[in-house]
Amino acid sequence: MTDLLFIIGRRPSGKMTVGQAIAARTGYRVFHNHLTIEPVLRFFDFGTPPFHRLVESFRTAVLEEVAGSDLPGLVFTYVWAFDHPGDAQAVAGYAEPFRRRGAQVRYLELEATQTARLARNTGADRLAEKPSERELDRSRELLLKADQDYTLNSTTELDGRADHLRVDNITLTPDEVADLTIRHFQLRAS
């Protein structure tokens, strides 16, 4: 049975990097959100109806196939706007194929200051994996606007849930966050 680990948090709080560290220890695969965004941006602008339809259909198809596979697990990164009801519905929809099969669905929430995230926004790994973020002025502007316009870390929505772990990863390395997550959720090492 393939389990699902959402890694949620603001742009760029380290979701992909922590996901890769977890995958290296568990055999999980990483499905970071830009794997669907980047190919669609070649054809349609971000936020347009065709962009949304294609990204959602691609994500849904991949998640459905992975949920039915014999992979040990999947890390899926997502920027969840907690003040936008559509995002909660999307997260529930992404988890549904896993839940339907009786798999575990867990949530690792990363938290980092805006200063730290602005520094991470220009990181080599991020820019290598996410070509649309290479226009640094625009990427910085989008980060600041998202911080201003949305609630991108939970307030009380996930409090007290056994399937949720919130980590301030300012002073922790990705490997330390991965180890903490694996211990907390008792994930199997590969």
Secondary structure, 3 states (H helix, E strand, C coil): CCEEEEEEECCCCCHHHHHHHHHHHHCCEEECCHHHHHHHHCCCCCCCHHHHHHHHHHHHHHHHHHHCCCCCEEEEEECCCCCCHHHHHHHHHHHHHHHHCCCCEEEEEEECCHHHHHHHCCCHHHHHHCHHHCCHHHHHHHHHHHHHHCCCCCCCCCCCCCCEEEEECCCCCHHHHHHHHHHHHCCCCC
